[in-house]
Amino acid sequence: MEDVIRLQFGCLPTAIGSMPHADPRQACQQVVSCLPSIPVWPQLPKRSFMENMYVQFSDGFPNLVLDRKGERIYVDRSADLAKGLEKLYGDSLENRSDDYAITADYAAGLHAFLGMKSGRPVAVKGQVTGPVSWGLTVTDQEHRSVLYDDTLADAVARHLRLKARWEERALAALGAPIIIFLDEPYLSSIGSAFTPVSRELVGKLIGEVLSGIEGIKGVHCCGNTDWSVLFDTPLDILSFDAYNYAQSLSLYTEGVKGLLDRGGSIAWGIVPNEEEALARESLNSLQDRLEEAMSPFTRKGVRFRQMVEQGLLTPSCGLASLSPEAARQALEFLADLSGRMRKRL
């Protein structure tokens, strides 16, 4: 936790990851110009099926079949998995990540970002799809989620840990502290009758991936979930959709207080990623909304100054659903709101 305590983010702005552009350089330029303190490499799902957040980190998984024509990936369990799993387990035990590179075919934004000059950022942010969401979305050839197979679920976490490790090392070449988020949208469905996944398995898988990240590690969920599961993992930053789900986190004051007291951070996703909602907002309304989201914690003994000093500001989720113009507006709102909150210090 030393890096998080030392950085004292002070409500600096950053982003979740996805952008609406097809041109990776344009996306990078927009990110770096609006978020110079903590820039993030842009995921570009509109550019290619390969940049879908589940496909993007799939390369190298045992028996993974990539069907570009049908725009589907799946694990072929009809073929022998033993050799691929043996290699994955060996690489995982030895922390060998070289064979788990995220190539430009899968992440043009990442490689364009690595080639840019981005000044002297406080930190640089990257992201990997989390093991729960990846494991529920990716299926076998019979359309059964691989997370429901104990062996494959463990393999998913090991695979994504090595992907995160490779990415972190690649970003380290930019010369700034690295933040890696696990993006876990499917955490919002955990506990439902349609997603019979135990909280113990969720914590185990997320903990496994986080354990391979040497720098600052976060988890992002853009819906309502049982946040206590995440407070029991070794995360440094909890990222959530404060625009739509502020009340959901307010039920976990002790967990938030514990995270902050050990030097961690809350990333407040306060700028909406929907164009209609964005058009209704102003800088004043977003500031009011942010302070309202923080108020339940201050009423229960969490210091407002501590939340601002250790906080981050982000959009509510990725921006790929917006137009490029609206995405810029969202990032500009974010930067301006950050300036206001920092003045409060």
N, C-alpha and C positions, 0 to 999 in steps of 0.2 A: 504493500500500500504506500510505500515511501514516495513514489512518483506522484500519486494522486494528491497526497498531502502537500507536497512541495509545489505542485502546479497551481493550486487554488484557482480554479477556472474562472471564478468571478462572473458567471453567466455569459461566458463567451459563446458565440454561435457556431454550430456545425450542422451537418445534415445526416440523414439516415443512409442515403446512398444513391437510389435510382433517380435518373433525370430523363426528361422527355426527348432528348436530342438523338439524332442518328449519327452526327459527326462527333467523334470523341474529343477532338481538339476544342470545338465550340463548347462542349459540356465542361471540359476542364477549365477553360478560360472563365466561364461564368462562375464556377465554384470558387476558383482562386481569387477572382475579383471581389466577390461578395463575402467570402469566408476566409480572409487571408490568415487569421490567427490559427484556425483549425480546419484546414481544407480536407476534403474527402474525395477519394477517387470515385468517379461516377459509373454506376451500372447503367447500361443502355438497353433495356429490354425491347425498345421499339426498333433498335438497329438490327437485331437478329434473334431468332429462337435460341441461339447459343448463349445469349445473355439473360435468358430467363433465370431467376434466382435459384432455381433447382438444378437446371442444366449446368449453370455456370461453374459449379463446384463438383460436378459429377465425374469428370475425367479421371480415370485411374481406378475407379471402384471395381471390385471383382465382378466379372461377368456382366458389366454394364453394357446395355445395348442402346445406342443412340440412333433413333429413327428420325432423321431430319425431314423426310418427306411427310411422315405422319405427325411430326412435331411431338414426339413422345420419347421418353427414356424409361427403361425398365431393367430389372435384374433378371437374367435368364437363369433360373434355378434348375432347369432341366439339364444343363451342362454341369460338369464337375466344378465345384467352388473351391475345392481344397487348396489347389496351388495358389490361386489368387488370395485367399484368406491367409495362407501361410506367409506370403510375402508381406501383406498388409500388417500382420501381427509382428513380424520381424522388424519391419520399418518403424512401427509404432514403438516397440520396446527400445529400439536404438535411436529414436528421434530422427530418423533419416527422412528428410522432407524433399530431397532433390527431385524425386520421381513424382511429386505431387504439385508441380508447378501449375499456375493458372495462366495459360497461354493467351496470346492476343486474339485468337479465334474465339475464346470464351469471354474475354474481358478486355476489349479494345480500350475502354476508358482507363483501366488500371495502367496499361502500358503507355498510353499517352500521358497520363499523370506522372508516371515515373520519369518521363523525359522532359517535364516542364520545370522551369525555374519558378519557385513559389515563395521567394523572399526568405524571411526568417520566422517561420510559424512557431507558435508555442507548442503545438503537437500536430501530428498528421493522423487522420482517421481512416481505417479500413473496415471491412465487414465480411462476414461469412454467414451463409445460411445455417441456422442452428440445427442440431441433430434431430430434435423432435419434429420440427416442420419438414425437414428434408425426408426423414424416415416415414412420415405419414403421407407425403405427397408421392414419393418414388415407390413404385410397386414392383412386384414380380410379374412374370408373363401371364399369370392368372388374375392380375389386377388386385392383388392383396398387398397392402402396405408392408414394406419391409420392416417397419418398426415392430410388427407383431411377431416377428421371428427373433428369438433371443440372440442367436448368433449373429444375424445380420444387423440387429440394433446395435450391438457392441461394435461391429465393424463400421457402421455409419459414424459413430462417435470417434473412433480411431482415425478414420479417413479424413473427417472434417478437422480434427486436431492437427493433422499433418498439413492440410491445406492452409489452415490459419497460421501455422508455423512458417510455411513457405512465404505466405503473403507478408507476414510481419517482418521477415528478414529482407524481403524485397523493398518494402517501404523504409526500412532502416537506412537504406542508402541515401535517403533525402536528408538525413542528419538531424532529425527532431525526434522527441519521444513519440511512441506509437500507441494509438488506441485502436483496439479491435473489438467490434461489436458482433455478437451473435444475433442474427435477426430471426425471431421466433413468433411469427404471426399465429401459428397454430396453438400456442399456449392458451389462447382464448377459448379453445374448444375442449381443453383437458377437464375431465370430471363430468362431461356430458355422457349420456347413454350411447351416443354415436362414436365416442372416442374413448374406448376402455383402456386407458393408459394410466398406470399408477403414478402418484406423485413421487414415489421412491425411484421409479425408473426415470422420470423426467429429471430429477435432481442428479442422479447418477450420470446420465448421458451429457447433460449440460456441464456438470463438473469435470467430466473427462475432457471435453473440448477446451474449457477454460484453463485446465491445468497445463496445456501446452503453450499458452500465450505468456510470453515473458514480460511484456509491458503492461499497459493499462487495459483491463478487460471489462467489457460491458455486455449487457443483454437488452435487446429491444423487443418489446411486444406492443402492438398497436391496438390491443383490445383489452377487455376485462379478463383478469385471471386471478388465480390464487397466488398473490405476490410473495407469500411466505415461503413458497418453494424456492424462489430465487434468492431470498435473503439467507438461505442455508447453503448457498453455493459460494465459491470464492470470487464473486464478481466485485468490481470496483465501482461500476456505474450501472444504475438501473435507469433504462430509457423507456418512457411510456408516452402514450397519447394523452397529454394533459388538456387538449382542446375538447375532446369528446368524453374522456373517461377520468377526469380529475377526481371524482368522488370515489372511484374504485380503489385508488391508492390511499386515500385518506382513512380507510378502514384499517390500515397497517402502520399506524403511527410509530409503534415501538420498533418495527423493522426498519423504517426510514431513519429513525433516530439512531438506532444501532449502526446502520451503514454510515451515516454522516459522522458519528462519533469515532468511528475507526478510520476516518479519513476519506470515505467514499463520496459518491456524487449521485445526484438525481439529474437526469437529462429531461427537461420539461419540453415535451412536444406541443408547443403552444400555438404554432402557426398552422392553420388548416391546409390540407393537401387536396381540397376539392374547390373547383373554381367558383362555384356559387357562394360557398361559405367565405372564401377569400375575398370576393367582391363586396361582401357585407361588412368586412372588418376595416378598422383603422388602427393606427399605432396606439391611440388612446384606448380603444376597446380591447386590444390585445394585452396591453399592460394591465388593465383592470381585470381581465380574465386570468392572467398569470398570478396576480396578487391574490385573487379570490381562490385560485387553486392551492396557493401556499397557506392560506389563512387557517384551515383546519389543523395544520401542524403547529402553527404558532400558538393557537389556543390550547394545545396540549403540551407546551413546553419546549418545542423546537424553535431555536432562535431564527428569526427572519434573516438576520445578517449571515448566519451560518449557511442557510439555504442558498443565499445569493453568492456568497464567497465560494462555495463548493459546487455550485450548480452549473449546468450547461443549458443552452437553449437550442432547440431543434424544430423542424417541421413535425407535424403529428406523425407522419410516416414518409415513405418515399414520394418523390415528385413526378414520377413517370407518367401519371395520369393527367397532368396539366399540360398546357401549351408551353413552349419555351418562354413566352412573354410572361405568363402567369407564374412559372417557376422562378423567373428572375424577381418578380414582385414578392413572392414568398420569401426568397432569400434576403431581399432588401428589407422587408418587414423585420426579419429575424435580426439582421445586423443593427437596424435602428433601435429595436427593442433592447437588444443587448447593451447598446450605448446608454440607454436610459437607466437600465438596472445597475449598470456599473457606476453611474453617477450617484445612485442611492448609497453606495458604499463610502 
